[in-house]
Amino acid sequence: MRGLIGAIVVVWLVIGVIAAFQRGYFGNDREVNCKTASDTALTVVAGPLNYVGANPKVSCNAPNPSK
């Protein structure tokens, strides 16, 4: 049973990676910050839900470094 659940989780995450790749989240021209990293991670975790209308977005504000 654990093997089946493990296989389902792996397939779920692979589908999420494919969806993130199709949306261009792994391109070299993207700036890496809190929002883009969070959007990419959430898209991967959402997996197949991306193909039924889910478009996960995150808004985050990181503090500026002190001077």
N, C-alpha and C positions, 0 to 999 in steps of 0.2 A: 504493500500500500504506500509506503514512504517513497518508493521508487517512482510510482505513478505521480504522486504529488510533486516530487522533485522535477520530473519531466515536464509537467504542466507549468510549473513556475519558470523553468528555463525557456520553454516555448513562448510563454507570456512576455518575458523580458526581451527575447529576440524580436518579437513582433514590435515591441516598443522601440527598440533600437532602430528597426527598419523605418518606423514612422518618423522618428526624430531625424534620421538621415534624409528621408524624403522632404522634410520641412526645411532642410538646410542648416540644421543645428550644429553640424560637425564641420562646417566650412572654415577655412583659414581666415576669411575676411570678417568674421564676427568678433566683436569685442567681448572679452570674457569679463563678466562682472556678476554680481549677485543675481540679478534678474535672468540673464541668459543661462547661467549654470542651473538655476532653479527650474526654469522652463524646460531645459533639456532633461534634467533628472525626473521631473514630473511626467513628461511625455513618455519616457522609457517605462516608468512605473505604471502608467495608465494602460500600456500595452494595447490590446485589441480595441479598447474603448475609443481610441483615436479614430478608428474607422467607422464608428457609429455616431460620430458627431461631437465627441469630446475634444475640446481644444484647451487643455490646461495652461493657464497663465498664472504667473506669480508676480506680485509687486513687492519689492523689498527695498528698504533704504538702509544702506550700511553707513555707519558713522564715518566722518572724514578723519584722517589721521591728525593727531595734534602736531603743532609746530614747535 
